[in-house]
Amino acid sequence: MEELICRKATISDIFKMVDDDLMTGAYDNSFASSQINLIVDRIKENLAITYVGTLNDEIICEITAAISPIAILNEVNNTLGLVDNKTAYLFNILTKKEYRNHGYFTKLLQYVLDDLKSKGYDKVTLGVDVSNKKNMSIYKNNEFNEHIKSVKKIYGKNNIVEIEYLGRKI
Ligand SMILES: CC(C)(COP(=O)(O)OP(=O)(O)OC[C@H]1O[C@@H](n2cnc3c(N)ncnc32)[C@H](O)[C@@H]1OP(=O)(O)O)[C@@H](O)C(=O)NCCC(=O)NCCS
């Protein structure tokens, strides 16, 4: 595996990531483009920290940690149990397609956990579409074993998705 360098994203990284189809809210980059000011503001206001992994200076994966419920009001209907002064919520989790299944998410996650622990957090949470068996398996293998809650979300007219929120200690 090529050496992944992990660090916090700068504001100029965020603009570049939107251009490069990262920062997608995992699914829809046009959404990220329209929300760029909000994404930048939540970093500037210390509501969230975006972490990136790079290979030869190319950003190939990202994880954002919400450290305030305000950071995820657009993502999560009810933030209860997901973010508090000891718990960070991970979202915008993405590895560029051509780099998937090389352990890069797992490596960036370890960096994120180490950094959050040094800031006094002792737990992280995230939400996963229960029908996405692959993601579910990746998270279980990374010790996300605590079931927090399951919520049905409606996308569009009648697309219902069940999201399970999982947690793990740091
Ligand atoms: C989910 C996602 C971020 C995972 O990223 P990734 O970098 O591929 O993750 P990893 O490589 O760490 O782990 C993926 C698999 O590769 C395996 N793997 C780990 N290290 C490996 C290595 N060195 N060589 C080969 N495979 C490896 C892992 O075991 C894992 O398999 P598993 O299903 O058995 O657990 C990525 O698939 C993605 O961007 N998906 C689309 C967006 C999305 O769904 N985001 C999450 C929203 S909740």
PDBQT file of the ligand as one rigid body, heavy atoms in Angstrom, charges set to zero:
ROOT
HETATM    1  C1  LIG A 201     -17.148   3.449   2.505  1.00  0.00    +0.000 C 
HETATM    2  C2  LIG A 201     -15.801   3.861   1.916  1.00  0.00    +0.000 C 
HETATM    3  C3  LIG A 201     -15.448   5.256   2.422  1.00  0.00    +0.000 C 
HETATM    4  C4  LIG A 201     -14.714   2.883   2.385  1.00  0.00    +0.000 C 
HETATM    5  O1  LIG A 201     -13.460   3.370   1.921  1.00  0.00    +0.000 OA
HETATM    6  P1  LIG A 201     -12.210   2.421   1.580  1.00  0.00    +0.000 P 
HETATM    7  O2  LIG A 201     -11.020   3.293   1.557  1.00  0.00    +0.000 OA
HETATM    8  O3  LIG A 201     -12.521   1.589   0.412  1.00  0.00    +0.000 OA
HETATM    9  O4  LIG A 201     -12.185   1.499   2.919  1.00  0.00    +0.000 OA
HETATM   10  P2  LIG A 201     -11.069   0.444   3.340  1.00  0.00    +0.000 P 
HETATM   11  O5  LIG A 201     -10.191   0.185   2.161  1.00  0.00    +0.000 OA
HETATM   12  O6  LIG A 201     -10.436   0.872   4.594  1.00  0.00    +0.000 OA
HETATM   13  O7  LIG A 201     -11.962  -0.822   3.648  1.00  0.00    +0.000 OA
HETATM   14  C5  LIG A 201     -12.679  -1.438   2.585  1.00  0.00    +0.000 C 
HETATM   15  C6  LIG A 201     -12.364  -2.907   2.452  1.00  0.00    +0.000 C 
HETATM   16  O8  LIG A 201     -11.024  -3.077   2.040  1.00  0.00    +0.000 OA
HETATM   17  C7  LIG A 201     -10.375  -4.047   2.864  1.00  0.00    +0.000 C 
HETATM   18  N1  LIG A 201      -8.939  -3.712   3.006  1.00  0.00    +0.000 N 
HETATM   19  C8  LIG A 201      -8.369  -3.090   4.045  1.00  0.00    +0.000 A 
HETATM   20  N2  LIG A 201      -7.057  -2.953   3.862  1.00  0.00    +0.000 NA
HETATM   21  C9  LIG A 201      -6.791  -3.506   2.685  1.00  0.00    +0.000 A 
HETATM   22  C10 LIG A 201      -5.618  -3.637   1.948  1.00  0.00    +0.000 A 
HETATM   23  N3  LIG A 201      -4.438  -3.190   2.413  1.00  0.00    +0.000 N 
HETATM   24  N4  LIG A 201      -5.702  -4.253   0.758  1.00  0.00    +0.000 NA
HETATM   25  C11 LIG A 201      -6.887  -4.707   0.303  1.00  0.00    +0.000 A 
HETATM   26  N5  LIG A 201      -8.069  -4.583   0.969  1.00  0.00    +0.000 NA
HETATM   27  C12 LIG A 201      -8.006  -3.978   2.140  1.00  0.00    +0.000 A 
HETATM   28  C13 LIG A 201     -11.085  -3.927   4.178  1.00  0.00    +0.000 C 
HETATM   29  O9  LIG A 201     -10.973  -5.131   4.890  1.00  0.00    +0.000 OA
HETATM   30  C14 LIG A 201     -12.502  -3.636   3.778  1.00  0.00    +0.000 C 
HETATM   31  O10 LIG A 201     -13.211  -4.819   3.523  1.00  0.00    +0.000 OA
HETATM   32  P3  LIG A 201     -14.368  -5.371   4.501  1.00  0.00    +0.000 P 
HETATM   33  O11 LIG A 201     -15.647  -5.109   3.755  1.00  0.00    +0.000 OA
HETATM   34  O12 LIG A 201     -14.060  -6.791   4.604  1.00  0.00    +0.000 OA
HETATM   35  O13 LIG A 201     -14.293  -4.630   5.790  1.00  0.00    +0.000 OA
HETATM   36  C15 LIG A 201     -15.841   3.832   0.369  1.00  0.00    +0.000 C 
HETATM   37  O14 LIG A 201     -16.303   2.570  -0.051  1.00  0.00    +0.000 OA
HETATM   38  C16 LIG A 201     -16.709   4.914  -0.252  1.00  0.00    +0.000 C 
HETATM   39  O15 LIG A 201     -16.254   6.031  -0.477  1.00  0.00    +0.000 OA
HETATM   40  N6  LIG A 201     -17.981   4.585  -0.584  1.00  0.00    +0.000 N 
HETATM   41  C17 LIG A 201     -18.893   5.537  -1.232  1.00  0.00    +0.000 C 
HETATM   42  C18 LIG A 201     -19.360   6.614  -0.303  1.00  0.00    +0.000 C 
HETATM   43  C19 LIG A 201     -20.027   6.056   0.917  1.00  0.00    +0.000 C 
HETATM   44  O16 LIG A 201     -20.807   5.111   0.835  1.00  0.00    +0.000 OA
HETATM   45  N7  LIG A 201     -19.677   6.649   2.081  1.00  0.00    +0.000 N 
HETATM   46  C20 LIG A 201     -20.154   6.209   3.357  1.00  0.00    +0.000 C 
HETATM   47  C21 LIG A 201     -21.476   6.785   3.676  1.00  0.00    +0.000 C 
HETATM   48  S1  LIG A 201     -22.033   6.089   5.234  1.00  0.00    +0.000 SA
ENDROOT
TORSDOF 0
